[in-house]
């Protein structure tokens, strides 16, 4: 050695004279993060336009990438797709990743949102598809099971065909539909009929109704036929008023009393009402129809009380 001082560590020789690598050196510096990556791994604003070539920027594969983690997930997903080429589109289930669901929907032409479905309703069936809330619920349900636009159209066309067949069946044989609808509508029809008759007859309502019931009871046999007729009259104000008028004229002619309901709307007098009730077979017969018997007896007592100023029939 010439006494010159060396800096750093020089190779040394082993006892055999072979050189060895330096045993100490400055530690290696960690790799510097890319200028487009934040310390937490997220990508900085502007990275997309700076890094991705312009000809690839319209590819939707980049849209969901916000961090290095997103990028590695995308690479893994693409690798999985590459290794499964030729096997078709895989069905999805509750374990499918968002990327798999997205790819399935794109491949099967499933709209991104339920509102994306469209269907042209046949003009003659439009009245059956006026419920926007129901249609929105149908779209939501079918989108939830990933139906394609073509499949959605097929389902809606099948539903329209079902409605068309039902309408044809109703037109060809409406009686079963009428009976079913009548059973549901009867309570409402009765309520509306009573309101209309009360408005038309005013204070004469009770006596006019008694006239109509008396006409039926005098000209029909007790049983199902009478019940059906009474039910229909109770639901049709026009018929009830007509029968009451005919019966009222019958009393006028037989008793010589003016009971017409003209402009003054005079009601059937109390004696006539009592006479009509007492001629009803159920007035004296308490066994055949106890409820009707009780009703008539109470009504006769009420009328006598009204006639005598509060004194009941003894």
C-alpha positions as CSV (number, residue, x, y, z in Angstrom):
1,X,0.0,0.0,0.0
2,X,1.3,3.4,-0.8
3,X,-0.5,5.0,2.1
4,X,-3.4,6.3,0.0
5,X,-6.6,6.3,2.1
6,X,-9.5,4.5,0.4
7,X,-13.0,5.5,0.8
8,X,-15.8,2.9,0.9
9,X,-15.4,-0.8,1.4
10,X,-13.0,-2.6,-1.0
11,X,-13.2,-6.3,-1.9
12,X,-11.1,-8.5,0.3
13,X,-9.4,-11.8,-0.2
14,X,-10.1,-15.0,1.5
15,X,-7.3,-17.1,2.8
16,X,-7.3,-18.9,-0.5
17,X,-6.8,-15.6,-2.3
18,X,-10.3,-15.4,-3.9
19,X,-12.0,-11.9,-3.8
20,X,-15.3,-11.5,-1.9
21,X,-18.2,-9.0,-2.3
22,X,-18.3,-6.0,0.0
23,X,-19.8,-6.7,3.4
24,X,-21.4,-3.3,3.9
25,X,-22.8,-0.6,1.8
26,X,-25.4,2.1,1.9
27,X,-29.0,0.7,2.2
28,X,-31.1,0.6,-1.0
29,X,-33.6,3.4,-1.3
30,X,-37.4,2.4,-1.6
31,X,-39.0,2.8,-5.0
32,X,-40.6,6.2,-5.4
33,X,-44.4,6.3,-5.8
34,X,-45.6,7.3,-9.2
35,X,-46.6,11.0,-9.4
36,X,-50.3,10.0,-10.1
37,X,-50.6,7.8,-7.0
38,X,-51.5,9.2,-3.5
39,X,-49.8,7.7,-0.4
40,X,-53.0,5.7,0.4
41,X,-53.0,4.1,-3.0
42,X,-55.8,6.1,-4.6
43,X,-55.2,7.7,-7.9
44,X,-54.8,11.4,-8.2
45,X,-57.2,13.6,-10.2
46,X,-56.1,13.8,-13.8
47,X,-54.3,10.4,-14.0
48,X,-56.8,9.1,-16.6
49,X,-56.1,11.7,-19.3
50,X,-52.3,11.6,-18.6
51,X,-51.7,7.8,-18.5
52,X,-54.4,6.2,-20.6
53,X,-53.7,6.6,-24.4
54,X,-56.4,8.7,-26.1
55,X,-57.6,5.8,-28.3
56,X,-58.4,3.8,-25.2
57,X,-60.1,6.4,-23.0
58,X,-63.6,5.5,-24.2
59,X,-63.3,2.0,-23.0
60,X,-65.6,1.5,-20.0
61,X,-63.1,-0.8,-18.4
62,X,-61.4,2.3,-16.9
63,X,-64.5,3.9,-15.5
64,X,-64.5,2.2,-12.1
65,X,-60.7,2.4,-11.4
66,X,-60.1,4.9,-8.6
67,X,-57.1,3.3,-6.9
68,X,-54.2,0.8,-7.3
69,X,-56.5,-1.8,-5.6
70,X,-59.2,-1.2,-8.2
71,X,-56.6,-1.7,-10.9
72,X,-55.3,-5.0,-9.5
73,X,-58.9,-6.3,-9.2
74,X,-59.6,-5.4,-12.8
75,X,-56.4,-7.1,-13.9
76,X,-57.4,-10.2,-12.0
77,X,-60.9,-10.2,-13.4
78,X,-59.6,-9.8,-17.0
79,X,-57.2,-12.6,-16.4
80,X,-60.0,-14.8,-15.3
81,X,-62.0,-13.9,-18.4
82,X,-59.0,-14.7,-20.6
83,X,-58.5,-18.1,-19.1
84,X,-62.2,-18.9,-19.5
85,X,-62.6,-17.8,-23.1
86,X,-64.8,-20.1,-25.2
87,X,-66.9,-21.2,-22.2
88,X,-69.6,-18.6,-22.7
89,X,-71.1,-16.2,-20.2
90,X,-71.3,-17.6,-16.7
91,X,-74.6,-17.5,-14.8
92,X,-74.5,-15.2,-11.8
93,X,-75.7,-15.7,-8.3
94,X,-75.4,-14.1,-4.9
95,X,-71.7,-14.8,-4.8
96,X,-71.0,-13.0,-8.1
97,X,-68.8,-9.9,-8.0
98,X,-70.1,-6.6,-9.3
99,X,-67.8,-7.0,-12.3
100,X,-69.3,-10.4,-13.1
101,X,-72.9,-9.0,-12.8
102,X,-72.0,-6.1,-15.0
103,X,-70.4,-8.3,-17.7
104,X,-73.4,-10.7,-17.6
105,X,-75.9,-7.9,-18.0
106,X,-73.9,-6.4,-20.9
107,X,-73.7,-9.7,-22.6
108,X,-77.4,-10.5,-22.1
109,X,-78.6,-7.0,-23.1
110,X,-80.0,-6.3,-19.6
111,X,-80.7,-2.6,-19.1
112,X,-78.5,-0.8,-16.6
113,X,-81.7,0.3,-14.7
114,X,-85.3,-1.0,-14.6
115,X,-86.5,2.2,-16.3
116,X,-84.5,1.0,-19.4
117,X,-87.1,-1.7,-20.2
118,X,-89.6,-0.8,-22.9
119,X,-92.8,-2.4,-24.2
120,X,-95.5,-1.3,-26.6
121,X,-99.0,-2.1,-25.1
122,X,-101.6,-3.1,-27.8
123,X,-104.0,-0.2,-28.2
124,X,-107.1,-2.3,-27.4
125,X,-105.5,-3.3,-24.0
126,X,-104.2,0.1,-22.9
127,X,-106.9,0.4,-20.2
128,X,-105.4,-2.6,-18.4
129,X,-101.9,-0.9,-18.2
130,X,-102.8,2.5,-16.8
131,X,-101.2,1.8,-13.3
132,X,-97.8,3.3,-13.6
133,X,-96.9,2.1,-10.1
134,X,-97.7,-1.5,-10.9
135,X,-95.6,-1.3,-14.2
136,X,-92.7,0.2,-12.3
137,X,-92.9,-2.6,-9.8
138,X,-92.9,-5.2,-12.6
139,X,-89.8,-3.7,-14.2
140,X,-88.0,-3.6,-10.8
141,X,-88.8,-7.3,-10.2
142,X,-87.8,-8.5,-13.6
143,X,-84.6,-6.4,-13.5
144,X,-83.8,-8.0,-10.2
145,X,-83.6,-11.4,-11.9
146,X,-81.6,-9.9,-14.8
147,X,-84.0,-10.4,-17.6
148,X,-82.8,-9.1,-21.0
149,X,-84.9,-6.6,-23.0
150,X,-86.0,-9.5,-25.3
151,X,-87.0,-11.6,-22.3
152,X,-88.9,-8.7,-20.7
153,X,-90.8,-8.1,-24.0
154,X,-91.7,-11.8,-24.1
155,X,-93.0,-11.7,-20.5
156,X,-95.1,-8.6,-21.1
157,X,-96.5,-10.0,-24.4
158,X,-97.6,-13.1,-22.6
159,X,-99.3,-11.0,-19.9
160,X,-101.0,-8.9,-22.7
161,X,-102.2,-12.2,-24.3
162,X,-103.6,-13.4,-21.0
163,X,-105.6,-10.1,-20.6
164,X,-106.8,-10.4,-24.2
165,X,-108.0,-14.0,-23.7
166,X,-109.8,-13.1,-20.5
167,X,-111.6,-10.2,-22.2
168,X,-112.6,-12.5,-25.0
169,X,-113.9,-15.1,-22.5
170,X,-115.9,-12.4,-20.8
171,X,-117.5,-11.2,-24.0
172,X,-118.4,-14.7,-25.1
173,X,-119.9,-15.7,-21.8
174,X,-120.3,-12.7,-19.5
175,X,-122.7,-14.4,-17.0
176,X,-120.0,-16.0,-14.7
177,X,-118.1,-12.7,-14.6
178,X,-121.3,-10.8,-13.9
179,X,-122.2,-13.0,-11.0
180,X,-118.8,-12.7,-9.5
181,X,-118.7,-8.9,-9.9
182,X,-122.3,-8.6,-8.7
183,X,-121.4,-10.4,-5.4
184,X,-118.6,-7.9,-4.9
185,X,-120.6,-4.9,-5.9
186,X,-123.9,-5.6,-4.1
187,X,-123.1,-3.9,-0.8
188,X,-121.9,-0.7,-2.6
189,X,-124.9,-0.8,-5.0
190,X,-127.3,-1.0,-2.0
191,X,-125.7,1.9,-0.3
192,X,-125.8,4.1,-3.5
193,X,-129.5,3.0,-4.2
194,X,-130.6,4.0,-0.7
195,X,-128.9,7.4,-0.9
196,X,-130.6,8.1,-4.3
197,X,-134.0,7.0,-3.1
198,X,-133.8,9.0,0.1
199,X,-132.9,12.0,-1.9
200,X,-135.7,11.5,-4.4
201,X,-138.5,10.4,-1.9
202,X,-137.5,12.6,1.0
203,X,-139.9,12.2,3.9
204,X,-141.9,9.6,2.0
205,X,-138.9,7.2,1.9
206,X,-140.3,4.8,4.5
207,X,-143.8,4.6,3.1
208,X,-142.6,4.3,-0.5
209,X,-140.3,1.6,0.4
210,X,-143.1,-0.2,2.2
211,X,-145.2,0.1,-0.9
212,X,-142.5,-1.5,-3.1
213,X,-142.0,-4.4,-0.6
214,X,-145.8,-4.9,-0.3
215,X,-146.1,-5.2,-4.0
216,X,-143.5,-7.9,-4.2
217,X,-144.8,-9.8,-1.2
218,X,-148.3,-9.8,-2.6
219,X,-147.3,-11.0,-6.0
220,X,-144.5,-13.5,-5.3
221,X,-144.1,-16.7,-3.3
222,X,-141.9,-16.6,-0.2
223,X,-138.5,-18.1,-0.8
224,X,-135.5,-17.7,-3.0
225,X,-137.4,-16.0,-5.9
226,X,-138.7,-13.3,-3.6
227,X,-135.3,-12.7,-2.0
228,X,-133.6,-12.3,-5.4
229,X,-136.3,-9.9,-6.6
230,X,-136.1,-7.8,-3.4
231,X,-132.3,-7.7,-3.7
232,X,-132.4,-6.5,-7.3
233,X,-135.1,-3.9,-6.5
234,X,-133.0,-2.7,-3.6
235,X,-130.1,-2.1,-6.0
236,X,-132.1,-0.4,-8.7
237,X,-133.7,2.9,-7.6
238,X,-135.6,3.2,-10.9
239,X,-137.3,-0.1,-10.6
240,X,-138.0,0.4,-6.9
241,X,-139.6,3.8,-7.6
242,X,-141.7,2.3,-10.4
243,X,-143.1,-0.5,-8.3
244,X,-143.8,1.9,-5.4
245,X,-145.7,4.1,-7.8
246,X,-147.8,1.2,-9.2
247,X,-148.6,0.0,-5.7
248,X,-149.5,3.5,-4.6
249,X,-152.0,3.8,-7.4
250,X,-153.5,0.5,-6.4
251,X,-154.2,1.9,-2.9
252,X,-155.5,5.1,-4.3
253,X,-158.0,3.3,-6.5
254,X,-159.1,0.8,-3.9
255,X,-159.5,3.4,-1.0
256,X,-160.3,6.5,-2.8
257,X,-157.4,8.3,-1.1
258,X,-155.0,10.5,-3.0
259,X,-151.6,9.1,-2.2
260,X,-149.8,10.1,-5.3
261,X,-146.2,11.5,-5.1
262,X,-146.4,14.4,-7.4
263,X,-144.9,17.8,-6.7
264,X,-146.1,17.7,-3.1
265,X,-144.7,14.2,-2.6
266,X,-147.4,13.1,-0.2
267,X,-146.7,9.8,1.5
268,X,-148.9,6.7,2.0
269,X,-151.1,7.5,5.0
270,X,-150.6,5.6,8.3
271,X,-153.7,3.5,8.1
272,X,-152.7,2.3,4.7
273,X,-149.3,1.4,5.9
274,X,-150.7,-0.5,8.8
275,X,-153.2,-2.3,6.6
276,X,-150.5,-3.3,4.2
277,X,-148.3,-4.7,7.0
278,X,-151.1,-6.6,8.7
279,X,-152.0,-8.3,5.4
280,X,-148.5,-9.6,5.2
281,X,-148.5,-13.4,5.9
282,X,-145.6,-13.0,8.3
283,X,-147.6,-10.7,10.5
284,X,-149.6,-13.6,12.0
285,X,-147.0,-16.3,11.3
286,X,-144.1,-16.2,13.7
287,X,-142.7,-19.6,12.8
288,X,-141.9,-19.5,9.1
289,X,-139.7,-16.4,9.3
290,X,-139.4,-15.2,12.9
291,X,-137.1,-12.3,12.0
292,X,-139.5,-10.9,9.3
293,X,-142.5,-11.5,11.7
294,X,-140.7,-9.4,14.5
295,X,-139.8,-6.7,12.0
296,X,-143.4,-6.3,10.8
297,X,-144.9,-6.4,14.3
298,X,-142.5,-3.7,15.5
299,X,-143.3,-1.6,12.5
300,X,-147.1,-1.9,13.1
301,X,-146.6,-0.9,16.7
302,X,-144.5,2.1,15.7
303,X,-147.1,3.3,13.3
304,X,-149.9,2.9,15.8
305,X,-147.8,4.8,18.3
306,X,-147.3,7.5,15.7
307,X,-151.0,7.6,14.9
308,X,-152.2,7.7,18.6
309,X,-149.6,10.1,19.8
310,X,-147.4,7.6,21.7
311,X,-149.9,5.0,22.7
312,X,-148.9,1.5,21.5
313,X,-151.3,-1.1,20.0
314,X,-152.7,-3.3,22.8
